[in-house]
Every structure is written in structure tokens, then in C-alpha cells.
Amino acid sequence: CIRMNEKIFDTLKYKKELENVGIPSKHAEKQVEIMGKIINLHLATKDEIALEMLAVRKDMATEFAVVRSEMATEFAAVRSEMAAEFKAVRSEMAAEFAAVRSEIATEFKAVRSEMATEFRAVRKEMHEMGQNLENKMLKYLSISIAVNGLFMAILGSILSVMIYLK
């Protein structure tokens, strides 16, 4: 048998089967020898496979540990970058809000000033209109008194004429 610690290839059985189908003993031995070399060169035993699997598992565990460590480092770096970026954005937003508040306050102050000026102009115009109305009413009152006086005079004259004619 090839590889005595494990039974991979039963050389004696293989040689007997070759001889049973008519292959001469020397040819069967040579074929068994060649087949044994091929098997020993190219096939792994269960123990060899188990050892190789253990080595691969160990390499994978080491590699996974390295990748986990790298990922943890990268995540920490990304978190740090994000925190710095968020801080910068918050600072920019605070500055923008302060600028907008200042602009709004200035604009409100200007609007209040414009409204106060307009209200003063409207009050002045209303006062002038009131004065004009008062002057016109006095004028109309004077005319009304004059017309009443004239009317009374005419009425007095008419009454005098009527009394005289009676």
C-alpha cells in the first residue's frame, strides 16, 4: 500500500485485479508503482488536508483580526472627520443665522423709519386738509350769514312795502 498510515490506494488488490484481467505480473507491478507515485505526488491525505485547513483557518482568523482592526481604525477616523465636519457646518450655520438676523433687524429698522416718516406726512396732510376744510366752512358760514342778512333785509323791505301798500 502506498502511504501506510492511511489506506488511500490498495496496491495489492489493484495488482491482483490487473492480473485477473490478463495483465502480466511485471506489467501490473510497474503500473501499480506508477499509480502509487502519481497518487503520492498529487493526492493529499486526510491528515494533510486537516493540517492545511487548520493553517488556513489560522491565517483567516489572523487576517480577519487585521481587517477588523483596520475597519475600527477607519471607522474612528470617519467618525472624527464627520464630527469635525458637523462642527464646521454648525459654526457656518450659526454665522449665517446671525448675519440673517442682523440683516432682518436692519431692514425692520429701515421699514419702521419709512413708516414713521410716512405717518408724519399723512398726519401733516390731514391737518392741512382739516385747516382747509375749516377755512372753507368759515367762508361758507360768512357767505351764509351775508346771504341771510341780505335775505332778512329783502324780507324786511318786502314787509315794509306790504305794510305801506295796505
C-alpha positions, 0 to 999 in steps of 0.5 A: 500500500502506498502511504501506510498510515492511511489506506488511500490506494490498495496496491495489492488488490489493484495488482491482483485485479490487473492480473485477473484481467490478463495483465502480466505480473511485471506489467501490473507491478510497474503500473501499480508503482506508477499509480502509487507515485502519481497518487503520492505526488498529487493526492493529499491525505486526510491528515494533510488536508486537516493540517492545511485547513487548520493553517488556513483557518489560522491565517483567516482568523489572523487576517480577519483580526487585521481587517477588523482592526483596520475597519475600527481604525477607519471607522474612528477616523470617519467618525472624527472627520464627520464630527469635525465636519458637523462642527464646521457646518454648525459654526457656518450655520450659526454665522449665517443665522446671525448675519440673517438676523442682523440683516432682518433687524436692519431692514425692520429698522429701515421699514419702521423709519419709512413708516414713521416718516410716512405717518408724519406726512399723512398726519401733516396732510390731514391737518392741512386738509382739516385747516382747509376744510375749516377755512372753507366752512368759515367762508361758507358760514360768512357767505351764509350769514351775508346771504341771510342778512341780505335775505332778512333785509329783502324780507324786511323791505318786502314787509315794509312795502306790504305794510305801506301798500295796505 
